[in-house]
């Protein structure tokens, strides 16, 4: 009777097809049947019936088909009218059928009825028409079995349903198969056909459920092939579709079209289903999409304008169809694939009956629903949702998401909600949402004070995330200041912004206005509370600016100590800056340690990073370089997690300075380059001078003058050389000029550094060793007297005891001393620089010491030191210094010989343990066993044991041979 189906995209429906074929066989044998194929939206009911009918052999049965729709549900006898036009009815009987139907329709309309209930259907005229129509159907089935198919019977008109309910009573003695599809959740209560017949021999129900995970895998494998339909892909298809056949096929089509990873097919399938659902469902789906997540049904109902019972019914209908998932808090549900934000019912089950909340299985569903809404309707829904959420006591961030989606702050106190939401978003690390909230607040018309608050918040955030774009806020903020709209925090951050960008005229004028307001108010007033702190900090930020220094002295003399500050980081920044400039070395270190002991990134304060950077630079100056590197790495990671690129770049720059100070030129260059790539030059303000100083000096010391030239060519912001970064930049540029054989220009830069030293009360070492650098410039011009004078001045300023600065000074002093005295001075310099951890300075001192031994005729010590200097130069990337010194008159034969020697040795280096490698590296630099033990917190005997193993593994006899291999 029926051919076997060959459809590749119909899975897990074999049992249903078998049931339909069995019912047809019964009907052919004179035992008529009513078969109800029932299932939720999109479960494939129509597809199954279509496939069944397509497989019938020609002439095997006479088929009458009708499709009910929601639009024609109120049209009396609509389904029967469709059947009467079936071509399977012979023309003669077709006319009789239509005449009987027309009489019934006319009577129903004349009596104002669509026969909504059994009592009207029992009207004698209509009952008579029904009986005659039934006889006509019986005649049609006498010679050829008759199949009457009604698709979407849950939308069928009431008279037609009453008719078929009457037919069911005598089906058992006919050759008629009545085949209908039904969605129990969509049908009206007390349906005369679908709700009435009890299961019996002539009534069969064929339930269709969403596809199982196995069926989804099978379908995907058939249509995509086994290589594409991986278990992971099919698991994702199931998780997103919920097994809904319509959604599964749509997702597979997406995959066939390119597999973008964005399941638009799920969204489109959802729209298709909703378009054919009863009216409450579209409204509920729109409300669910607007509210997002898994909201309370009562909230969905209020927003949709429906009662809670109807809303729960609508949500349940979509969940049964697999298009919504049960909330994760409901037992039996679990999270979907990572990153999808979906919730999936327990495997193989529909949403549990007791689930109170439902959500879209994938964000693409909500996006499709919202995109399908007219703009005005969508905006209105978002505003209504915002009001509802505020009444419910939702967080500001939750309400603000509705406002940003609407595109305006169209509720009462909307600006306050957006400002509070931006803070919540920042605390959660959601910077994009924070920016979106503040951007919307800025576009909303507000009064002056509120607008100033918004601009201050937005400027604060953009200076951390997009510093190159934040400059645009300074001019409007200055206008806010002069209009009296800025609060205390706004004023302090405006001062920081003007100082960072080098706008000294505006900065000085602003501080002068603050001083005037302070005097007029006879004390601190709104916005002037921090005048003493701000003027003091500005003066230390620009130590060469006479106007700022005078202003700071004037304010300090006229005002008492600073009043308690709203921002804890501002006083810290001021105190650290004062200590740094005034040379209070011990106090600076103690204050830096205290601040860092509890330090964390605070994205609600611009002074937070300023104080942190100052504290780290203080430790840097104290030689605590390992601590600085560790702190910077930690803070860089924290800033990166919050997308605070400005903070991340500043900590990168400090870490680069620490590596430069300990002579690690490779890391210093790399870190400085990363900092400049993270924030473009225009985003650094005057701080560009600081990071460029590190990049220029590292490149110059590495011998890469081409790279240094590119950095020097970058334009600096106005007044950058007057800032606290100016000395470092001038010092670095001076060394570049010295390396490119412009000693007079270099000397000018070094002497300009001295102007900073004159304004800073720093005892001991200066912020840059400008005297030693200037001495090198004088030596390049063959003026040893001037060089000697500067070196002696530098030594006289140093604090007693060995130090990195004293080691550098002794090396330079050796250059202007007698040949016989140089080895002693340089030996002392080597010891001090080795102890301070300055590998670059140590390399230069060793090279000079090797040359000094050579010039003194001590060839044995010259070769020994030359070997050590060569390998340390290789480690620090300063081989050019070794070659320039020409330690070997034959053309640096020592270096190639050492390399060739190393190549001949067995490769035992790779077998060294991590601890052995560390000990061997220190030994190769000349550290004694006792010094190595102190550095690594182990005993000297342990060091000796490790070195014995190292010598054996790498096949050497003395530690002097280690540099060849390490």
BELSUL-V219163 format. One record per backbone hydrogen bond with DSSP energy under -1.0 kcal/mol. NH is the residue of the N-H (numbers start at 1). CO is the residue of the C=O. If there is no record, write none. Layout:
nh:NH co:CO
nh:NH co:CO
This chain:
nh:3 co:55
nh:17 co:13
nh:18 co:14
nh:19 co:15
nh:20 co:16
nh:21 co:17
nh:22 co:18
nh:23 co:19
nh:24 co:20
nh:25 co:21
nh:26 co:22
nh:27 co:23
nh:28 co:24
nh:29 co:25
nh:30 co:27
nh:31 co:26
nh:32 co:171
nh:33 co:176
nh:34 co:202
nh:35 co:178
nh:36 co:204
nh:37 co:180
nh:38 co:206
nh:39 co:182
nh:43 co:40
nh:48 co:44
nh:49 co:45
nh:50 co:46
nh:51 co:47
nh:52 co:48
nh:53 co:49
nh:54 co:50
nh:55 co:51
nh:56 co:53
nh:57 co:1
nh:60 co:57
nh:62 co:145
nh:64 co:147
nh:66 co:149
nh:68 co:151
nh:75 co:72
nh:78 co:75
nh:81 co:77
nh:82 co:78
nh:83 co:79
nh:84 co:80
nh:86 co:83
nh:89 co:86
nh:94 co:90
nh:95 co:91
nh:96 co:92
nh:97 co:93
nh:98 co:94
nh:99 co:95
nh:100 co:96
nh:101 co:97
nh:102 co:98
nh:103 co:99
nh:104 co:100
nh:105 co:101
nh:106 co:102
nh:107 co:103
nh:108 co:104
nh:109 co:105
nh:110 co:106
nh:111 co:107
nh:112 co:109
nh:113 co:108
nh:121 co:117
nh:122 co:118
nh:123 co:120
nh:127 co:123
nh:128 co:124
nh:129 co:125
nh:130 co:126
nh:131 co:127
nh:132 co:128
nh:133 co:129
nh:134 co:130
nh:135 co:131
nh:136 co:132
nh:137 co:133
nh:138 co:134
nh:139 co:135
nh:140 co:136
nh:141 co:137
nh:142 co:139
nh:146 co:175
nh:147 co:62
nh:148 co:177
nh:149 co:64
nh:150 co:179
nh:151 co:66
nh:153 co:181
nh:155 co:152
nh:156 co:153
nh:161 co:157
nh:162 co:158
nh:163 co:159
nh:164 co:160
nh:165 co:161
nh:166 co:162
nh:167 co:163
nh:168 co:164
nh:170 co:167
nh:171 co:168
nh:173 co:170
nh:174 co:171
nh:177 co:146
nh:178 co:33
nh:179 co:148
nh:180 co:35
nh:181 co:150
nh:182 co:37
nh:186 co:183
nh:187 co:183
nh:195 co:191
nh:197 co:193
nh:200 co:203
nh:204 co:34
nh:206 co:36
nh:208 co:38
nh:211 co:243
nh:216 co:212
nh:217 co:213
nh:218 co:214
nh:219 co:215
nh:220 co:216
nh:221 co:217
nh:222 co:218
nh:223 co:219
nh:224 co:220
nh:225 co:221
nh:229 co:225
nh:230 co:228
nh:234 co:230
nh:235 co:231
nh:236 co:232
nh:237 co:233
nh:238 co:234
nh:239 co:235
nh:240 co:236
nh:241 co:237
nh:242 co:238
nh:244 co:241
nh:246 co:42
nh:248 co:244
nh:249 co:245
nh:250 co:246
nh:251 co:247
nh:252 co:248
nh:253 co:249
nh:254 co:250
nh:255 co:251
nh:256 co:252
nh:257 co:253
nh:258 co:255
nh:259 co:254
nh:264 co:262
nh:267 co:263
nh:268 co:264
nh:269 co:265
nh:270 co:266
nh:271 co:267
nh:272 co:268
nh:273 co:269
nh:274 co:270
nh:275 co:271
nh:277 co:274
nh:281 co:278
nh:283 co:279
nh:284 co:280
nh:285 co:281
nh:286 co:282
nh:287 co:283
nh:288 co:284
nh:289 co:285
nh:290 co:286
nh:291 co:287
nh:292 co:288
nh:300 co:296
nh:301 co:297
nh:302 co:298
nh:303 co:299
nh:304 co:300
nh:305 co:301
nh:306 co:301
nh:311 co:307
nh:312 co:308
nh:313 co:309
nh:314 co:310
nh:315 co:311
nh:316 co:312
nh:317 co:313
nh:318 co:314
nh:319 co:315
nh:320 co:316
nh:321 co:317
nh:322 co:319
nh:323 co:318
nh:325 co:359
nh:327 co:357
nh:330 co:327
nh:333 co:330
nh:334 co:344
nh:336 co:342
nh:340 co:337
nh:344 co:334
nh:346 co:332
nh:349 co:346
nh:355 co:352
nh:359 co:325
nh:365 co:362
nh:367 co:363
nh:368 co:364
nh:369 co:365
nh:370 co:366
nh:371 co:367
nh:372 co:368
nh:373 co:370
nh:378 co:374
nh:379 co:375
nh:380 co:376
nh:381 co:377
nh:382 co:378
nh:383 co:379
nh:384 co:380
nh:385 co:381
nh:386 co:382
nh:387 co:383
nh:388 co:384
nh:389 co:385
nh:390 co:386
nh:391 co:387
nh:392 co:388
nh:393 co:390
nh:394 co:389
nh:399 co:395
nh:400 co:396
nh:401 co:397
nh:403 co:399
nh:404 co:400
nh:405 co:401
nh:406 co:402
nh:407 co:403
nh:408 co:403
nh:410 co:408
nh:411 co:409
nh:414 co:411
nh:417 co:413
nh:418 co:414
nh:419 co:415
nh:420 co:416
nh:421 co:417
nh:422 co:418
nh:423 co:419
nh:424 co:420
nh:425 co:421
nh:426 co:422
nh:427 co:423
nh:428 co:424
nh:429 co:426
nh:430 co:425
nh:431 co:429
nh:434 co:430
nh:435 co:431
nh:436 co:432
nh:437 co:433
nh:438 co:434
nh:439 co:435
nh:440 co:436
nh:441 co:437
nh:442 co:438
nh:443 co:439
nh:451 co:447
nh:452 co:448
nh:453 co:449
nh:454 co:450
nh:455 co:451
nh:456 co:452
nh:457 co:453
nh:458 co:454
nh:459 co:455
nh:460 co:456
nh:461 co:457
nh:462 co:458
nh:463 co:459
nh:465 co:461
nh:466 co:462
nh:469 co:466
nh:470 co:466
nh:472 co:469
nh:473 co:470
nh:474 co:471
nh:477 co:473
nh:478 co:474
nh:479 co:475
nh:480 co:476
nh:481 co:477
nh:482 co:478
nh:483 co:479
nh:484 co:481
nh:485 co:480
nh:491 co:487
nh:492 co:488
nh:493 co:489
nh:494 co:490
nh:495 co:491
nh:496 co:492
nh:497 co:493
nh:498 co:494
nh:499 co:495
nh:500 co:496
nh:501 co:497
nh:503 co:498
nh:504 co:502
nh:507 co:503
nh:508 co:504
nh:509 co:505
nh:510 co:506
nh:511 co:507
nh:512 co:508
nh:513 co:509
nh:514 co:510
nh:515 co:511
nh:516 co:512
nh:517 co:513
nh:518 co:514
nh:519 co:515
nh:520 co:516
nh:521 co:517
nh:523 co:518
nh:528 co:525
nh:531 co:528
nh:534 co:530
nh:535 co:531
nh:536 co:532
nh:537 co:533
nh:538 co:534
nh:539 co:535
nh:540 co:536
nh:541 co:537
nh:542 co:538
nh:544 co:722
nh:545 co:542
nh:549 co:545
nh:550 co:546
nh:551 co:547
nh:552 co:548
nh:553 co:549
nh:554 co:550
nh:555 co:551
nh:556 co:552
nh:557 co:553
nh:558 co:554
nh:559 co:555
nh:570 co:567
nh:573 co:569
nh:574 co:570
nh:575 co:571
nh:576 co:572
nh:577 co:573
nh:578 co:574
nh:579 co:575
nh:580 co:576
nh:581 co:577
nh:582 co:578
nh:584 co:579
nh:585 co:583
nh:588 co:584
nh:589 co:585
nh:590 co:586
nh:591 co:587
nh:592 co:588
nh:593 co:589
nh:594 co:590
nh:595 co:591
nh:596 co:592
nh:597 co:593
nh:598 co:595
nh:605 co:602
nh:610 co:606
nh:611 co:607
nh:612 co:608
nh:613 co:609
nh:614 co:610
nh:615 co:611
nh:616 co:612
nh:617 co:613
nh:618 co:614
nh:619 co:615
nh:620 co:616
nh:621 co:617
nh:622 co:618
nh:623 co:620
nh:624 co:619
nh:625 co:623
nh:628 co:624
nh:629 co:625
nh:630 co:626
nh:631 co:627
nh:632 co:628
nh:633 co:629
nh:634 co:630
nh:635 co:631
nh:636 co:632
nh:637 co:633
nh:638 co:634
nh:639 co:635
nh:640 co:636
nh:641 co:637
nh:643 co:640
nh:644 co:639
nh:645 co:643
nh:646 co:464
nh:648 co:644
nh:649 co:645
nh:650 co:646
nh:651 co:647
nh:652 co:648
nh:653 co:649
nh:654 co:650
nh:655 co:651
nh:656 co:652
nh:657 co:653
nh:658 co:654
nh:659 co:655
nh:660 co:656
nh:661 co:657
nh:662 co:658
nh:663 co:660
nh:664 co:659
nh:665 co:663
nh:668 co:664
nh:669 co:665
nh:670 co:666
nh:671 co:667
nh:672 co:668
nh:673 co:669
nh:674 co:670
nh:675 co:671
nh:676 co:672
nh:677 co:673
nh:678 co:674
nh:679 co:675
nh:683 co:680
nh:684 co:681
nh:686 co:500
nh:687 co:684
nh:688 co:685
nh:689 co:686
nh:691 co:687
nh:692 co:688
nh:693 co:689
nh:694 co:690
nh:695 co:691
nh:696 co:692
nh:697 co:693
nh:698 co:694
nh:699 co:695
nh:700 co:696
nh:701 co:697
nh:702 co:698
nh:703 co:700
nh:704 co:699
nh:705 co:703
nh:708 co:704
nh:709 co:705
nh:710 co:706
nh:711 co:707
nh:712 co:708
nh:713 co:709
nh:714 co:711
nh:720 co:717
nh:722 co:719
nh:723 co:720
nh:724 co:541
nh:726 co:723
nh:729 co:725
nh:730 co:726
nh:731 co:727
nh:732 co:728
nh:733 co:729
nh:734 co:730
nh:735 co:731
nh:736 co:732
nh:737 co:733
nh:738 co:734
nh:739 co:735
nh:740 co:736
nh:741 co:738
nh:742 co:737
nh:746 co:742
nh:747 co:743
nh:748 co:744
nh:749 co:745
nh:750 co:746
nh:751 co:747
nh:752 co:748
nh:753 co:749
nh:754 co:750
nh:757 co:753
nh:758 co:754
nh:760 co:756
nh:770 co:768
nh:773 co:769
nh:774 co:770
nh:775 co:771
nh:776 co:772
nh:777 co:773
nh:778 co:774
nh:779 co:775
nh:780 co:776
nh:782 co:779
nh:783 co:778
nh:787 co:783
nh:788 co:784
nh:789 co:785
nh:790 co:786
nh:791 co:787
nh:792 co:788
nh:793 co:789
nh:794 co:790
nh:795 co:791
nh:796 co:792
nh:797 co:793
nh:807 co:803
nh:808 co:804
nh:809 co:805
nh:810 co:806
nh:811 co:807
nh:812 co:808
nh:813 co:809
nh:814 co:810
nh:816 co:813
nh:817 co:814
nh:822 co:818
nh:825 co:821
nh:826 co:822
nh:827 co:823
nh:828 co:824
nh:829 co:825
nh:830 co:826
nh:831 co:827
nh:832 co:828
nh:833 co:829
nh:834 co:830
nh:835 co:831
nh:836 co:832
nh:838 co:833
nh:839 co:662
nh:839 co:837
nh:842 co:838
nh:843 co:839
nh:844 co:840
nh:845 co:841
nh:846 co:842
nh:847 co:843
nh:848 co:844
nh:849 co:845
nh:850 co:846
nh:851 co:847
nh:852 co:848
nh:853 co:849
nh:854 co:850
nh:855 co:851
nh:856 co:852
nh:857 co:854
nh:858 co:853
nh:859 co:857
nh:862 co:858
nh:863 co:859
nh:864 co:860
nh:865 co:861
nh:866 co:862
nh:867 co:863
nh:868 co:864
nh:869 co:865
nh:870 co:866
nh:871 co:867
nh:872 co:868
nh:873 co:869
nh:874 co:870
nh:875 co:871
nh:876 co:872
nh:878 co:873
nh:881 co:878
nh:883 co:879
nh:884 co:880
nh:885 co:881
nh:891 co:888
nh:892 co:888
nh:896 co:892
nh:897 co:893
nh:898 co:894
nh:899 co:895
nh:900 co:896
nh:901 co:897
nh:902 co:898
nh:903 co:899
nh:904 co:900
nh:908 co:906
nh:911 co:908
nh:912 co:909
nh:917 co:913
nh:918 co:914
nh:919 co:915
nh:920 co:916
nh:921 co:917
nh:922 co:918
nh:923 co:919
nh:924 co:920
nh:926 co:923
nh:927 co:922
nh:932 co:928
nh:933 co:929
nh:934 co:930
nh:935 co:931
nh:936 co:932
nh:938 co:933
nh:943 co:939
nh:944 co:940
nh:945 co:941
nh:946 co:942
nh:947 co:943
nh:948 co:944
nh:949 co:945
nh:950 co:946
nh:951 co:947
nh:952 co:948
nh:953 co:949
nh:954 co:950
nh:956 co:951
nh:961 co:958
nh:962 co:959
nh:964 co:961
nh:965 co:962
nh:966 co:962
